[in-house]
Amino acid sequence: MEENIRIPSHVSIIMDGNGRWAQKRGLHRSAGHVEGVESVRACIEAAVETGVKYLSLYAFSEENWNRPESEVSDLMNLMAKSMLNELSAMLGNGIRFIVLGHRSRLDAELNARIDECMERTKDNDRLTLVVFLSYSGKWDILQAAKRFAVELADHPERREELLSCGPEIFDGYLVTKDIPDPDLIIRTSGEMRMSNYLLWQGAYSELLFTDVLWPDFRKDEFRKAVEAYSKRDRRYGKVK
Ligand code: FPP
């Protein structure tokens, strides 16, 4: 990797192409998800090595609940198993683990395991790994707006203050309130859309699309993406 490059603080990935990776090999789609976990592991290592502080992964969208029941349960089991397998590695490597999304749709056992992993890793600060599970951007904005409306109704004396709030205050109602907006959003497998991901938080993210399928996206691909980011000119709508 080149030296003296600008490292993004937060890299976020829309992991796509597991099914196609498996189909190309005549395997069941779930084999692609299993192989995808190896890419998750490789990207965590690469993030730590390059000095990225936040790595977030779009693991399961609200729309993914509409997949066949067997695929949904395979994915949930894989997620639960991976958490269990990786907990000691996360503890040993200073990784803080966070799950964000519509948690009440997940089953109680998985939620309990997530809570345990989050609790046990909460003081780590080398890398924060955020897994978006049962998440969608529109869901997040809507739940924030509803909580904002409840606060307004409960506190008429704060009406003026609340109604004059700017985006930075509204940020505080989103489930991502404790993590910075992504500097770089990567999507694998050649698809070029946001698929209801971080719609608010990604307003000024750099986007990088690659044809590489997620199970083939390993350390070298991660490093190449960070290098490509460091050459981008971020202007945030201003003139330089
Ligand atoms: C998209 O590929 C991938 C997913 C919907 C699941 C991604 C989840 C994992 C790799 C497991 C992650 C595990 C942890 C612990 C975070 P696709 O099935 O949509 O592929 P296709 O477009 O080729 O059909």
Residues whose N, C-alpha, C, O or C-beta is under 5 A from the ligand:
A	BS01	FPP	M15 D16 G17 N18 G19 R20 W21 H33 G36 V37 V40 Y58 A59 M79 S82 V131
